[in-house]
Amino acid sequence: MKKILIIEDELDIAELERDYLEVNGFDVDIATSGKEGWRLAMTNPYHLILLDLMLPEMDGFDLCQKLRQSLNIPILMVTAKEDDIDKIRGFDRGADDYIVKPFNPNELVARVKAHLSRYERLINHAPPPNDIQVRGLLIQRDSRRVFVNNQEKILTAKEFDLLTYLATNPNIVFSKEHLMERIWGFDSLSDASTVTVHIRKIREKIEEDPSHPQYIETIWGVGYRFRK
């Protein structure tokens, strides 16, 4: 049974989410503050986290960033804020998806199932026999680890998938729309700006000078290319 953590300070909303998820066969815990959510996430083997943005003690942005330093499971932000800047900030901190209140509980369950299914396919997919080594960059596909000049860099699940896809198809220019479809899939309601945010975060982690990248190049007006 898949285990889900809901971090939401409005108990009626948290209980509604829990009820719908439990009816669909999930095991659900609820935390009503950022600190409680952090404690539960660090002491239990959850498969997915539903994270509210406005929380007491630690807000959703900071908590998401902190969780991402230790976990690579899907994190879905559930919030009343719908500004694009808030969505970009959420993705920037490591969120995988963004659900705006008020929402249809059935949509929430569908999103949860889609992200769990995609994550399970990724971690269970038989890896290619060889790692990817390009200059000082090493991508270990079997262990999903990335090293730059022998120093490990921690990437989120989507960052790793995006980097690996580009690196396994070097010298090919891909549009943001293509990458969005390939990495996030048709079930995602996010837009192509998500790709831009993730490319920037990857560059910050693997490039010596992110403003002059040697691995992931921007082809203006077209998309991105991994230079081998």
Secondary structure, DSSP 8 states (H G I E B T S, - for coil): --EEEEE-S-HHHHHHHHHHHHHTT-EEEEESSHHHHHHHHHHS--SEEEEESS-SSS-HHHHHHHHHTT--S-EEEEES---HHHHHHHHHTT-SEEEESS--HHHHHHHHHHHHHHHHHHHHS---SS-EEETTEEEETTTTEEEETTEEE---HHHHHHHHHHHTSTT-EE-HHHHIIIII-TT----THHHHHHHHHHHHHH-SSTTS-SSEEEETTTEEEE--
